[in-house]
Amino acid sequence: MKLIHDLFSTDYGIMSISGIVFMLGMGVFFVKFFTNKMNESAAKDAK
């Protein structure tokens, strides 16, 4: 329980959470971005 308390109440815990959330968001963005680029390229090559 102390771990959860430290994670959400200390400056280094909040920075850790924000870093993890940022990295996960960046991963989702890149997966969508590259998937869209691959689909556009496949559609362009099919024409």
PQR file of N, CA, C, O and H, with PARSE charges and radii, in Angstrom:
ATOM      1  N   MET A   1       0.824  -1.197   0.000 -0.4000 1.5000
ATOM      2  CA  MET A   1       0.000   0.000   0.000 -0.0000 2.0000
ATOM      3  C   MET A   1       0.866   1.258   0.000  0.5500 1.7000
ATOM      4  O   MET A   1       0.504   2.272  -0.598 -0.5500 1.4000
ATOM      5  N   LYS A   2       1.999   1.182   0.669 -0.4000 1.5000
ATOM      6  CA  LYS A   2       2.914   2.327   0.669 -0.0000 2.0000
ATOM      7  C   LYS A   2       3.407   2.617  -0.747  0.5500 1.7000
ATOM      8  O   LYS A   2       3.611   3.772  -1.118 -0.5500 1.4000
ATOM      9  H   LYS A   2       2.292   0.359   1.155  0.4000 1.0000
ATOM     10  N   LEU A   3       3.597   1.556  -1.531 -0.4000 1.5000
ATOM     11  CA  LEU A   3       4.049   1.734  -2.910 -0.0000 2.0000
ATOM     12  C   LEU A   3       3.043   2.554  -3.712  0.5500 1.7000
ATOM     13  O   LEU A   3       3.428   3.485  -4.420 -0.5500 1.4000
ATOM     14  H   LEU A   3       3.432   0.617  -1.229  0.4000 1.0000
ATOM     15  N   ILE A   4       1.774   2.221  -3.608 -0.4000 1.5000
ATOM     16  CA  ILE A   4       0.726   2.955  -4.323 -0.0000 2.0000
ATOM     17  C   ILE A   4       0.664   4.393  -3.810  0.5500 1.7000
ATOM     18  O   ILE A   4       0.530   5.331  -4.596 -0.5500 1.4000
ATOM     19  H   ILE A   4       1.462   1.465  -3.033  0.4000 1.0000
ATOM     20  N   HIS A   5       0.762   4.561  -2.513 -0.4000 1.5000
ATOM     21  CA  HIS A   5       0.726   5.901  -1.927 -0.0000 2.0000
ATOM     22  C   HIS A   5       1.892   6.743  -2.443  0.5500 1.7000
ATOM     23  O   HIS A   5       1.705   7.900  -2.821 -0.5500 1.4000
ATOM     24  H   HIS A   5       0.871   3.799  -1.874  0.4000 1.0000
ATOM     25  N   ASP A   6       3.096   6.164  -2.458 -0.4000 1.5000
ATOM     26  CA  ASP A   6       4.265   6.887  -2.968 -0.0000 2.0000
ATOM     27  C   ASP A   6       4.133   7.187  -4.458  0.5500 1.7000
ATOM     28  O   ASP A   6       4.543   8.252  -4.919 -0.5500 1.4000
ATOM     29  H   ASP A   6       3.247   5.225  -2.151  0.4000 1.0000
ATOM     30  N   LEU A   7       3.567   6.256  -5.204 -0.4000 1.5000
ATOM     31  CA  LEU A   7       3.443   6.426  -6.647 -0.0000 2.0000
ATOM     32  C   LEU A   7       2.562   7.614  -6.996  0.5500 1.7000
ATOM     33  O   LEU A   7       2.866   8.355  -7.930 -0.5500 1.4000
ATOM     34  H   LEU A   7       3.234   5.390  -4.829  0.4000 1.0000
ATOM     35  N   PHE A   8       1.484   7.803  -6.264 -0.4000 1.5000
ATOM     36  CA  PHE A   8       0.534   8.855  -6.601 -0.0000 2.0000
ATOM     37  C   PHE A   8       0.707  10.142  -5.800  0.5500 1.7000
ATOM     38  O   PHE A   8       0.049  11.139  -6.098 -0.5500 1.4000
ATOM     39  H   PHE A   8       1.238   7.200  -5.505  0.4000 1.0000
ATOM     40  N   SER A   9       1.581  10.143  -4.787 -0.4000 1.5000
ATOM     41  CA  SER A   9       1.670  11.335  -3.951 -0.0000 2.0000
ATOM     42  C   SER A   9       3.035  12.013  -3.957  0.5500 1.7000
ATOM     43  O   SER A   9       3.175  13.116  -3.428 -0.5500 1.4000
ATOM     44  H   SER A   9       2.116   9.333  -4.546  0.4000 1.0000
ATOM     45  N   THR A  10       4.035  11.381  -4.540 -0.4000 1.5000
ATOM     46  CA  THR A  10       5.356  12.012  -4.560 -0.0000 2.0000
ATOM     47  C   THR A  10       5.670  12.524  -5.958  0.5500 1.7000
ATOM     48  O   THR A  10       5.088  12.077  -6.946 -0.5500 1.4000
ATOM     49  H   THR A  10       3.922  10.486  -4.970  0.4000 1.0000
ATOM     50  N   ASP A  11       6.602  13.469  -6.021 -0.4000 1.5000
ATOM     51  CA  ASP A  11       6.948  14.035  -7.320 -0.0000 2.0000
ATOM     52  C   ASP A  11       7.587  13.002  -8.241  0.5500 1.7000
ATOM     53  O   ASP A  11       7.310  13.001  -9.440 -0.5500 1.4000
ATOM     54  H   ASP A  11       7.075  13.831  -5.218  0.4000 1.0000
ATOM     55  N   TYR A  12       8.430  12.127  -7.711 -0.4000 1.5000
ATOM     56  CA  TYR A  12       9.052  11.117  -8.568 -0.0000 2.0000
ATOM     57  C   TYR A  12       8.057  10.034  -8.983  0.5500 1.7000
ATOM     58  O   TYR A  12       8.210   9.435 -10.047 -0.5500 1.4000
ATOM     59  H   TYR A  12       8.655  12.128  -6.736  0.4000 1.0000
ATOM     60  N   GLY A  13       7.052   9.779  -8.168 -0.4000 1.5000
ATOM     61  CA  GLY A  13       6.009   8.826  -8.555 -0.0000 2.0000
ATOM     62  C   GLY A  13       5.141   9.369  -9.673  0.5500 1.7000
ATOM     63  O   GLY A  13       4.810   8.656 -10.620 -0.5500 1.4000
ATOM     64  H   GLY A  13       6.927  10.266  -7.304  0.4000 1.0000
ATOM     65  N   ILE A  14       4.776  10.629  -9.555 -0.4000 1.5000
ATOM     66  CA  ILE A  14       3.944  11.254 -10.583 -0.0000 2.0000
ATOM     67  C   ILE A  14       4.724  11.376 -11.891  0.5500 1.7000
ATOM     68  O   ILE A  14       4.152  11.192 -12.965 -0.5500 1.4000
ATOM     69  H   ILE A  14       5.044  11.209  -8.786  0.4000 1.0000
ATOM     70  N   MET A  15       6.014  11.681 -11.817 -0.4000 1.5000
ATOM     71  CA  MET A  15       6.831  11.730 -13.030 -0.0000 2.0000
ATOM     72  C   MET A  15       6.957  10.347 -13.658  0.5500 1.7000
ATOM     73  O   MET A  15       6.984  10.225 -14.883 -0.5500 1.4000
ATOM     74  H   MET A  15       6.478  11.830 -10.944  0.4000 1.0000
ATOM     75  N   SER A  16       7.033   9.314 -12.842 -0.4000 1.5000
ATOM     76  CA  SER A  16       7.088   7.952 -13.375 -0.0000 2.0000
ATOM     77  C   SER A  16       5.797   7.605 -14.105  0.5500 1.7000
ATOM     78  O   SER A  16       5.830   7.047 -15.202 -0.5500 1.4000
ATOM     79  H   SER A  16       7.011   9.412 -11.847  0.4000 1.0000
ATOM     80  N   ILE A  17       4.664   7.933 -13.499 -0.4000 1.5000
ATOM     81  CA  ILE A  17       3.377   7.669 -14.137 -0.0000 2.0000
ATOM     82  C   ILE A  17       3.260   8.450 -15.440  0.5500 1.7000
ATOM     83  O   ILE A  17       2.834   7.902 -16.456 -0.5500 1.4000
ATOM     84  H   ILE A  17       4.638   8.386 -12.608  0.4000 1.0000
ATOM     85  N   SER A  18       3.635   9.721 -15.416 -0.4000 1.5000
ATOM     86  CA  SER A  18       3.526  10.522 -16.633 -0.0000 2.0000
ATOM     87  C   SER A  18       4.472   9.998 -17.715  0.5500 1.7000
ATOM     88  O   SER A  18       4.116  10.022 -18.893 -0.5500 1.4000
ATOM     89  H   SER A  18       3.982  10.166 -14.590  0.4000 1.0000
ATOM     90  N   GLY A  19       5.635   9.536 -17.358 -0.4000 1.5000
ATOM     91  CA  GLY A  19       6.549   8.953 -18.343 -0.0000 2.0000
ATOM     92  C   GLY A  19       5.999   7.682 -18.953  0.5500 1.7000
ATOM     93  O   GLY A  19       6.107   7.472 -20.161 -0.5500 1.4000
ATOM     94  H   GLY A  19       5.924   9.516 -16.401  0.4000 1.0000
ATOM     95  N   ILE A  20       5.408   6.827 -18.122 -0.4000 1.5000
ATOM     96  CA  ILE A  20       4.813   5.587 -18.621 -0.0000 2.0000
ATOM     97  C   ILE A  20       3.637   5.886 -19.536  0.5500 1.7000
ATOM     98  O   ILE A  20       3.511   5.283 -20.601 -0.5500 1.4000
ATOM     99  H   ILE A  20       5.321   6.998 -17.140  0.4000 1.0000
ATOM    100  N   VAL A  21       2.776   6.810 -19.131 -0.4000 1.5000
ATOM    101  CA  VAL A  21       1.611   7.171 -19.951 -0.0000 2.0000
ATOM    102  C   VAL A  21       2.066   7.782 -21.267  0.5500 1.7000
ATOM    103  O   VAL A  21       1.497   7.480 -22.316 -0.5500 1.4000
ATOM    104  H   VAL A  21       2.878   7.301 -18.266  0.4000 1.0000
ATOM    105  N   PHE A  22       3.075   8.628 -21.229 -0.4000 1.5000
ATOM    106  CA  PHE A  22       3.607   9.237 -22.444 -0.0000 2.0000
ATOM    107  C   PHE A  22       4.151   8.180 -23.397  0.5500 1.7000
ATOM    108  O   PHE A  22       3.869   8.223 -24.594 -0.5500 1.4000
ATOM    109  H   PHE A  22       3.538   8.873 -20.377  0.4000 1.0000
ATOM    110  N   MET A  23       4.920   7.242 -22.885 -0.4000 1.5000
ATOM    111  CA  MET A  23       5.495   6.199 -23.737 -0.0000 2.0000
ATOM    112  C   MET A  23       4.415   5.300 -24.334  0.5500 1.7000
ATOM    113  O   MET A  23       4.509   4.913 -25.499 -0.5500 1.4000
ATOM    114  H   MET A  23       5.149   7.207 -21.912  0.4000 1.0000
ATOM    115  N   LEU A  24       3.396   4.966 -23.552 -0.4000 1.5000
ATOM    116  CA  LEU A  24       2.301   4.158 -24.089 -0.0000 2.0000
ATOM    117  C   LEU A  24       1.539   4.917 -25.168  0.5500 1.7000
ATOM    118  O   LEU A  24       1.185   4.347 -26.200 -0.5500 1.4000
ATOM    119  H   LEU A  24       3.319   5.281 -22.606  0.4000 1.0000
ATOM    120  N   GLY A  25       1.285   6.205 -24.929 -0.4000 1.5000
ATOM    121  CA  GLY A  25       0.603   7.020 -25.928 -0.0000 2.0000
ATOM    122  C   GLY A  25       1.422   7.141 -27.199  0.5500 1.7000
ATOM    123  O   GLY A  25       0.875   7.084 -28.300 -0.5500 1.4000
ATOM    124  H   GLY A  25       1.572   6.668 -24.091  0.4000 1.0000
ATOM    125  N   MET A  26       2.731   7.307 -27.055 -0.4000 1.5000
ATOM    126  CA  MET A  26       3.602   7.403 -28.217 -0.0000 2.0000
ATOM    127  C   MET A  26       3.598   6.085 -28.992  0.5500 1.7000
ATOM    128  O   MET A  26       3.628   6.089 -30.222 -0.5500 1.4000
ATOM    129  H   MET A  26       3.175   7.353 -26.160  0.4000 1.0000
ATOM    130  N   GLY A  27       3.562   4.969 -28.283 -0.4000 1.5000
ATOM    131  CA  GLY A  27       3.498   3.668 -28.946 -0.0000 2.0000
ATOM    132  C   GLY A  27       2.220   3.499 -29.745  0.5500 1.7000
ATOM    133  O   GLY A  27       2.251   3.013 -30.875 -0.5500 1.4000
ATOM    134  H   GLY A  27       3.538   4.966 -27.284  0.4000 1.0000
ATOM    135  N   VAL A  28       1.092   3.900 -29.164 -0.4000 1.5000
ATOM    136  CA  VAL A  28      -0.188   3.821 -29.877 -0.0000 2.0000
ATOM    137  C   VAL A  28      -0.169   4.723 -31.100  0.5500 1.7000
ATOM    138  O   VAL A  28      -0.625   4.330 -32.174 -0.5500 1.4000
ATOM    139  H   VAL A  28       1.066   4.295 -28.246  0.4000 1.0000
ATOM    140  N   PHE A  29       0.359   5.934 -30.940 -0.4000 1.5000
ATOM    141  CA  PHE A  29       0.435   6.858 -32.064 -0.0000 2.0000
ATOM    142  C   PHE A  29       1.257   6.267 -33.209  0.5500 1.7000
ATOM    143  O   PHE A  29       0.822   6.299 -34.360 -0.5500 1.4000
ATOM    144  H   PHE A  29       0.729   6.253 -30.068  0.4000 1.0000
ATOM    145  N   PHE A  30       2.437   5.729 -32.904 -0.4000 1.5000
ATOM    146  CA  PHE A  30       3.290   5.207 -33.960 -0.0000 2.0000
ATOM    147  C   PHE A  30       2.687   3.981 -34.631  0.5500 1.7000
ATOM    148  O   PHE A  30       2.831   3.813 -35.842 -0.5500 1.4000
ATOM    149  H   PHE A  30       2.790   5.703 -31.969  0.4000 1.0000
ATOM    150  N   VAL A  31       2.017   3.124 -33.872 -0.4000 1.5000
ATOM    151  CA  VAL A  31       1.369   1.961 -34.484 -0.0000 2.0000
ATOM    152  C   VAL A  31       0.304   2.427 -35.476  0.5500 1.7000
ATOM    153  O   VAL A  31       0.242   1.928 -36.600 -0.5500 1.4000
ATOM    154  H   VAL A  31       1.900   3.261 -32.888  0.4000 1.0000
ATOM    155  N   LYS A  32      -0.532   3.378 -35.066 -0.4000 1.5000
ATOM    156  CA  LYS A  32      -1.559   3.900 -35.975 -0.0000 2.0000
ATOM    157  C   LYS A  32      -0.944   4.609 -37.165  0.5500 1.7000
ATOM    158  O   LYS A  32      -1.395   4.423 -38.296 -0.5500 1.4000
ATOM    159  H   LYS A  32      -0.482   3.783 -34.153  0.4000 1.0000
ATOM    160  N   PHE A  33       0.082   5.423 -36.930 -0.4000 1.5000
ATOM    161  CA  PHE A  33       0.731   6.182 -37.992 -0.0000 2.0000
ATOM    162  C   PHE A  33       1.325   5.252 -39.048  0.5500 1.7000
ATOM    163  O   PHE A  33       1.095   5.433 -40.244 -0.5500 1.4000
ATOM    164  H   PHE A  33       0.448   5.574 -36.012  0.4000 1.0000
ATOM    165  N   PHE A  34       2.093   4.254 -38.598 -0.4000 1.5000
ATOM    166  CA  PHE A  34       2.734   3.351 -39.552 -0.0000 2.0000
ATOM    167  C   PHE A  34       1.719   2.442 -40.238  0.5500 1.7000
ATOM    168  O   PHE A  34       1.898   2.093 -41.405 -0.5500 1.4000
ATOM    169  H   PHE A  34       2.280   4.107 -37.627  0.4000 1.0000
ATOM    170  N   THR A  35       0.671   2.059 -39.543 -0.4000 1.5000
ATOM    171  CA  THR A  35      -0.382   1.253 -40.168 -0.0000 2.0000
ATOM    172  C   THR A  35      -1.063   2.043 -41.276  0.5500 1.7000
ATOM    173  O   THR A  35      -1.302   1.507 -42.359 -0.5500 1.4000
ATOM    174  H   THR A  35       0.525   2.343 -38.595  0.4000 1.0000
ATOM    175  N   ASN A  36      -1.378   3.303 -41.022 -0.4000 1.5000
ATOM    176  CA  ASN A  36      -1.993   4.143 -42.050 -0.0000 2.0000
ATOM    177  C   ASN A  36      -1.054   4.326 -43.239  0.5500 1.7000
ATOM    178  O   ASN A  36      -1.498   4.275 -44.386 -0.5500 1.4000
ATOM    179  H   ASN A  36      -1.184   3.738 -40.143  0.4000 1.0000
ATOM    180  N   LYS A  37       0.228   4.537 -42.985 -0.4000 1.5000
ATOM    181  CA  LYS A  37       1.193   4.712 -44.074 -0.0000 2.0000
ATOM    182  C   LYS A  37       1.311   3.431 -44.907  0.5500 1.7000
ATOM    183  O   LYS A  37       1.413   3.499 -46.132 -0.5500 1.4000
ATOM    184  H   LYS A  37       0.589   4.579 -42.053  0.4000 1.0000
ATOM    185  N   MET A  38       1.297   2.270 -44.255 -0.4000 1.5000
ATOM    186  CA  MET A  38       1.373   1.012 -44.998 -0.0000 2.0000
ATOM    187  C   MET A  38       0.119   0.801 -45.839  0.5500 1.7000
ATOM    188  O   MET A  38       0.208   0.330 -46.973 -0.5500 1.4000
ATOM    189  H   MET A  38       1.213   2.215 -43.260  0.4000 1.0000
ATOM    190  N   ASN A  39      -1.044   1.141 -45.298 -0.4000 1.5000
ATOM    191  CA  ASN A  39      -2.290   1.003 -46.053 -0.0000 2.0000
ATOM    192  C   ASN A  39      -2.333   1.960 -47.229  0.5500 1.7000
ATOM    193  O   ASN A  39      -2.786   1.587 -48.310 -0.5500 1.4000
ATOM    194  H   ASN A  39      -1.116   1.523 -44.376  0.4000 1.0000
ATOM    195  N   GLU A  40      -1.868   3.189 -47.037 -0.4000 1.5000
ATOM    196  CA  GLU A  40      -1.809   4.145 -48.150 -0.0000 2.0000
ATOM    197  C   GLU A  40      -0.867   3.661 -49.244  0.5500 1.7000
ATOM    198  O   GLU A  40      -1.170   3.783 -50.430 -0.5500 1.4000
ATOM    199  H   GLU A  40      -1.500   3.492 -46.158  0.4000 1.0000
ATOM    200  N   SER A  41       0.261   3.119 -48.847 -0.4000 1.5000
ATOM    201  CA  SER A  41       1.228   2.631 -49.824 -0.0000 2.0000
ATOM    202  C   SER A  41       0.664   1.436 -50.594  0.5500 1.7000
ATOM    203  O   SER A  41       0.853   1.334 -51.806 -0.5500 1.4000
ATOM    204  H   SER A  41       0.508   3.019 -47.883  0.4000 1.0000
ATOM    205  N   ALA A  42      -0.021   0.541 -49.901 -0.4000 1.5000
ATOM    206  CA  ALA A  42      -0.604  -0.619 -50.569 -0.0000 2.0000
ATOM    207  C   ALA A  42      -1.715  -0.196 -51.535  0.5500 1.7000
ATOM    208  O   ALA A  42      -1.837  -0.755 -52.625 -0.5500 1.4000
ATOM    209  H   ALA A  42      -0.175   0.624 -48.916  0.4000 1.0000
ATOM    210  N   ALA A  43      -2.521   0.788 -51.137 -0.4000 1.5000
ATOM    211  CA  ALA A  43      -3.590   1.273 -52.004 -0.0000 2.0000
ATOM    212  C   ALA A  43      -3.006   1.980 -53.225  0.5500 1.7000
ATOM    213  O   ALA A  43      -3.541   1.859 -54.327 -0.5500 1.4000
ATOM    214  H   ALA A  43      -2.422   1.243 -50.251  0.4000 1.0000
ATOM    215  N   LYS A  44      -1.921   2.712 -53.035 -0.4000 1.5000
ATOM    216  CA  LYS A  44      -1.283   3.430 -54.138 -0.0000 2.0000
ATOM    217  C   LYS A  44      -0.662   2.435 -55.126  0.5500 1.7000
ATOM    218  O   LYS A  44      -0.738   2.631 -56.339 -0.5500 1.4000
ATOM    219  H   LYS A  44      -1.487   2.811 -52.140  0.4000 1.0000
ATOM    220  N   ASP A  45      -0.049   1.371 -54.603 -0.4000 1.5000
ATOM    221  CA  ASP A  45       0.577   0.367 -55.465 -0.0000 2.0000
ATOM    222  C   ASP A  45      -0.461  -0.471 -56.203  0.5500 1.7000
ATOM    223  O   ASP A  45      -0.179  -0.986 -57.285 -0.5500 1.4000
ATOM    224  H   ASP A  45       0.013   1.212 -53.618  0.4000 1.0000
ATOM    225  N   ALA A  46      -1.660  -0.617 -55.634 -0.4000 1.5000
ATOM    226  CA  ALA A  46      -2.706  -1.430 -56.245 -0.0000 2.0000
ATOM    227  C   ALA A  46      -3.348  -0.726 -57.428  0.5500 1.7000
ATOM    228  O   ALA A  46      -3.969  -1.378 -58.268 -0.5500 1.4000
ATOM    229  H   ALA A  46      -1.889  -0.199 -54.755  0.4000 1.0000
ATOM    230  N   LYS A  47      -3.213   0.583 -57.513 -0.4000 1.5000
ATOM    231  CA  LYS A  47      -3.844   1.343 -58.622 -0.0000 2.0000
ATOM    232  C   LYS A  47      -3.127   1.161 -59.916  0.5500 1.7000
ATOM    233  O   LYS A  47      -3.532   1.729 -60.930 -0.5500 1.4000
ATOM    234  H   LYS A  47      -2.709   1.113 -56.831  0.4000 1.0000
TER
END
